[in-house]
């Protein structure tokens, strides 16, 4: 049995991963993250990468909703904040361990996705984006209105971390990020993901094909809320506090910047963007007066030459689409790896 599964994994590795540079790059990314603590156990470095991993889940969840279905959400911090606050309240009031409070907080974020999705599905474009922007602001008012439950401006502090040691925390958060982001990528690569993408391109044509687009868009809201809620719960327990900063409008716009910089409709593009931009912003702390200016210049320069995102730009240089079956191939191939059609 073990030999069978090893042989099957080897076949998948050869036929699915080694055939494309982008997938090989993701594999190297996995190995580097998992092997980093063996090279350096610097607490500051591990802390930056843990926070980066949490925000990578958050960014990928925005891409799952807004990138693939076209339902632009300018209030994505709502799901993050609901996951953080629900997990924190359950941990402090019901004395649940983090391993139980985080999943329940994620379910609360799913319910938030339902509450938002049902009225917002009647809207499109700018109206949808502005409406979603209002929900985190409303929830912020609720937080300030019930300080006995939410802690008000001070938030809920004194939360327990998932593990005591830095290395254990690192591996928990990084492995969670890799598993969750891979799950989101598999969702977008499935039949459901194809329908999501079709809704983004031409919703009327999808309706004409007999597909219930409302159900699929609501599913996208719930899935996005689930993953963003997990990210919020992980953030609250790692920082040991759930406060109003989890619902800030700036956080909602920051995730949009990450996704556009990395490349929407990719899942791994936003993840790579967070791993590039979040440590870069931390590096700019050495120049506090010019920190945001330098950060904005970096984003503007990259987007000026790579308007579709840095990672799609790199991928298009290394890979081509088959003119017949549309499967991606290495740019150096002369024939398609699937249908053997001439690539040029």
C-alpha positions in Angstrom: 0.0 0.0 0.0 2.8 2.4 0.9 4.6 1.6 -2.4 1.4 2.2 -4.3 0.9 5.7 -2.9 4.6 6.6 -3.2 4.4 5.5 -6.9 1.2 7.5 -7.4 2.7 10.6 -5.8 5.8 10.2 -8.0 3.7 10.1 -11.1 1.8 13.2 -10.1 5.0 14.9 -9.2 6.5 14.1 -12.7 3.3 14.9 -14.8 1.8 17.7 -12.8 4.6 19.7 -11.2 7.8 19.3 -13.2 6.1 20.1 -16.4 5.6 23.9 -15.7 8.1 26.4 -14.3 5.4 28.1 -12.2 4.5 24.9 -10.4 8.2 24.2 -9.8 8.5 27.7 -8.4 5.7 26.9 -6.0 7.4 23.7 -4.9 10.6 25.6 -4.2 8.6 28.1 -2.3 7.2 25.3 -0.1 10.6 23.8 0.5 12.2 27.2 1.4 9.4 28.0 3.9 9.5 24.6 5.6 13.3 24.5 5.7 13.9 28.1 6.9 13.9 27.3 10.7 16.6 24.8 10.1 18.8 27.6 8.9 17.8 30.5 11.2 15.7 30.6 14.3 15.8 34.4 14.7 12.5 35.3 16.6 12.1 38.6 14.6 12.4 36.8 11.2 10.0 34.0 12.3 7.5 36.6 13.5 7.6 38.5 10.2 7.0 35.2 8.2 4.2 34.1 10.5 2.4 37.4 10.0 3.1 37.2 6.3 1.6 33.7 6.1 -1.6 34.9 7.9 -2.0 37.8 5.5 -1.3 35.5 2.6 -4.4 33.5 3.5 -6.3 36.7 3.8 -5.2 37.9 0.3 -5.9 34.6 -1.4 -9.4 34.6 0.1 -10.1 38.0 -1.5 -8.8 36.7 -4.9 -11.1 33.7 -4.5 -14.1 36.0 -4.3 -13.3 39.2 -6.2 -10.8 37.8 -8.6 -12.6 34.8 -9.8 -16.3 35.9 -9.6 -15.8 39.6 -10.2 -17.7 40.5 -7.0 -15.4 43.3 -5.9 -15.3 43.5 -2.1 -13.9 46.7 -0.6 -14.9 45.5 2.9 -13.0 42.2 3.1 -11.7 43.2 6.6 -15.2 42.3 7.8 -14.5 38.6 7.5 -11.1 39.0 9.0 -12.5 41.0 12.0 -15.4 38.6 12.5 -13.1 35.6 12.6 -10.8 37.4 15.0 -13.5 38.7 17.4 -15.5 35.6 17.4 -12.5 33.4 18.2 -11.3 35.9 20.9 -14.8 36.0 22.6 -15.1 32.2 22.5 -11.6 31.8 23.9 -12.1 34.4 26.8 -15.7 33.8 27.6 -16.3 30.1 26.9 -12.7 29.2 27.7 -12.3 27.3 24.4 -8.7 26.4 23.3 -7.5 28.2 20.2 -7.8 24.9 18.2 -11.5 25.0 18.7 -12.2 28.8 18.8 -10.5 29.5 15.5 -12.7 27.1 13.4 -15.9 28.3 15.1 -14.8 31.9 14.5 -14.4 31.0 10.8 -17.9 29.6 10.8 -19.1 33.0 12.1 -17.3 34.6 9.2 -19.2 32.3 6.9 -22.4 33.5 8.4 -21.2 37.0 7.9 -20.6 36.1 4.2 -24.2 34.9 4.0 -25.6 38.1 5.6 -23.6 40.3 3.2 -23.9 38.1 0.2 -27.7 37.9 0.1 -28.5 41.6 -0.1 -25.3 42.5 -2.1 -25.9 40.0 -4.9 -28.6 42.4 -6.2 -25.8 45.0 -6.8 -23.0 45.1 -9.4 -19.8 47.0 -10.0 -19.3 50.2 -8.1 -22.5 49.9 -6.1 -21.5 46.4 -4.8 -17.9 47.6 -3.9 -19.2 50.7 -2.0 -21.9 48.6 -0.2 -19.4 46.0 1.0 -17.2 48.9 2.2 -19.9 49.9 4.6 -20.2 46.7 6.5 -16.8 46.8 8.4 -17.6 50.4 9.4 -21.0 49.2 10.8 -19.4 46.3 12.7 -16.8 48.8 14.1 -19.7 50.8 15.5 -21.2 47.6 17.1 -17.8 46.9 18.6 -17.7 50.3 20.3 -21.3 50.0 21.3 -20.8 46.9 23.4 -17.4 47.3 25.2 -18.4 44.8 27.9 -18.3 42.0 25.2 -15.8 43.3 22.6 -13.5 45.4 24.8 -14.3 48.6 22.9 -11.3 50.6 21.7 -8.9 48.4 23.7 -10.1 45.1 22.2 -9.9 41.7 23.7 -6.4 40.9 24.9 -4.6 38.1 26.8 -5.4 35.4 24.2 -3.5 32.2 24.2 -1.2 31.3 21.3 -1.4 28.1 19.4 2.0 27.0 20.7 4.6 28.2 23.2 7.8 28.1 21.1 8.5 30.3 18.1 9.4 27.4 15.8 6.2 25.5 16.7 4.1 28.7 16.0 6.0 29.1 12.7 5.3 25.7 11.5 1.7 25.8 12.5 1.0 29.0 10.7 3.1 28.3 7.6 1.7 24.8 7.1 -1.8 26.2 7.6 -1.1 28.8 4.9 0.2 26.2 2.5 -2.7 23.9 3.0 -5.4 26.6 2.9 -3.9 28.3 -0.2 -3.5 25.0 -2.0 -7.1 24.2 -1.1 -8.3 27.5 -2.6 -6.2 26.9 -5.7 -7.8 23.4 -6.1 -11.3 25.0 -5.7 -10.5 27.4 -8.5 -9.1 24.6 -10.6 -12.3 22.5 -10.2 -15.6 22.7 -12.0 -16.8 25.2 -9.4 -13.8 27.4 -10.2 -14.5 27.3 -13.9 -18.1 28.5 -13.2 -16.7 31.3 -10.9 -14.5 32.4 -13.8 -17.3 32.2 -16.3 -19.5 34.4 -14.0 -16.7 37.0 -13.9 -16.4 37.0 -17.7 -20.1 36.9 -18.8 -22.7 36.3 -16.1 -25.6 36.5 -18.6 -24.1 33.7 -20.7 -23.7 31.5 -17.7 -27.4 32.2 -16.7 -28.4 31.3 -20.3 -26.6 28.0 -19.9 -29.0 27.1 -17.0 -26.6 27.7 -14.1 -27.8 29.3 -10.9 -25.3 32.1 -10.7 -26.8 33.5 -7.5 -26.0 30.2 -5.7 -22.5 30.1 -6.9 -21.8 33.8 -6.0 -23.2 33.2 -2.6 -20.9 30.1 -2.3 -18.0 32.3 -3.2 -18.9 34.8 -0.5 -19.1 32.0 2.1 -15.8 30.3 1.0 -14.0 33.6 1.0 -15.4 34.4 4.5 -14.3 31.0 5.7 -10.7 31.4 4.7 -10.5 35.0 5.8 -12.1 34.1 9.1 -9.4 31.5 9.7 -6.8 34.1 8.9 -8.5 36.5 11.4 -8.5 33.9 14.2 -4.9 33.0 13.6 -3.9 36.6 13.7 -5.8 37.3 16.9 -4.3 34.3 18.7 -0.8 35.0 17.5 -0.9 38.7 18.4 -2.8 37.8 21.5 -5.4 40.5 20.9 -8.5 41.2 18.8 -9.0 44.9 18.4 -10.6 47.5 16.1 -7.5 47.3 13.8 -8.8 44.0 12.5 -11.8 45.9 11.0 -10.0 49.0 9.6 -10.8 50.2 6.1 -7.1 50.4 5.4 -6.8 46.7 5.8 -9.5 46.1 3.2 -7.7 48.3 0.7 -4.3 46.8 1.6 -5.5 43.3 0.6 -6.7 44.8 -2.8 -3.2 46.2 -3.3 -1.6 42.9 -2.6 -3.9 41.1 -5.0 -3.5 43.5 -7.9 0.2 43.7 -7.4 0.6 39.9 -7.4 -2.0 39.3 -10.1 -5.7 38.5 -9.7 -7.3 35.2 -10.7 -4.2 33.3 -9.7 -4.5 32.6 -5.9 -0.7 32.1 -5.7 -0.1 35.6 -7.2 -1.5 37.4 -4.1 0.3 35.0 -1.8 3.6 35.8 -3.5 2.8 39.5 -3.4 2.3 39.4 0.4 5.6 37.6 0.8 7.3 40.3 -1.2 5.5 43.5 0.0 4.9 42.8 3.7 8.7 42.1 4.5 9.6 45.0 2.2 7.3 47.4 4.2 8.9 46.1 7.4 12.4 46.8 5.8 11.3 50.4 5.1 10.9 51.0 8.9 14.5 52.0 8.9 13.4 55.2 7.0 10.2 56.1 8.9 9.8 59.5 7.3 9.8 58.1 3.7 8.4 54.6 4.5 5.0 54.9 2.8 6.4 57.1 -0.1 9.0 54.4 -0.9 6.4 51.7 -0.6 4.0 53.5 -3.0 6.8 54.1 -5.5 7.7 50.4 -5.6 4.1 49.5 -6.3 3.7 52.2 -8.9 6.9 51.2 -10.8 6.0 47.5 -10.9 2.4 48.1 -12.0 3.5 50.6 -14.6 5.5 47.9 -16.4 3.4 44.9 -15.2 -0.2 46.1 -15.2 -1.6 42.5 -14.9 0.6 41.8 -11.8 4.1 40.7 -11.3 3.6 37.0 -11.2 1.4 36.6 -14.3 4.0 38.7 -16.1 6.8 36.4 -15.1 4.6 33.3 -15.9 3.8 34.6 -19.4 7.5 34.9 -20.0 8.1 31.3 -19.1 5.0 29.6 -20.3 2.6 29.6 -23.3 -0.9 28.5 -23.9 -1.5 25.8 -26.5 -3.4 27.3 -29.4 -5.6 24.1 -29.6 -6.4 22.9 -26.1 -5.4 26.0 -24.1 -3.2 24.0 -21.7 -0.2 25.8 -20.4 3.2 24.6 -21.6 6.9 25.5 -21.0 7.8 28.3 -23.4 10.7 26.2 -24.8 8.4 23.3 -25.9 7.7 23.0 -29.6 4.6 20.8 -29.2 1.8 20.7 -26.6 2.4 18.3 -23.7 -1.3 17.2 -23.9 -2.5 17.3 -27.5 0.9 17.4 -29.3 -0.2 20.4 -31.4 2.5 22.8 -32.6 3.1 25.6 -30.1 4.3 28.2 -32.6 
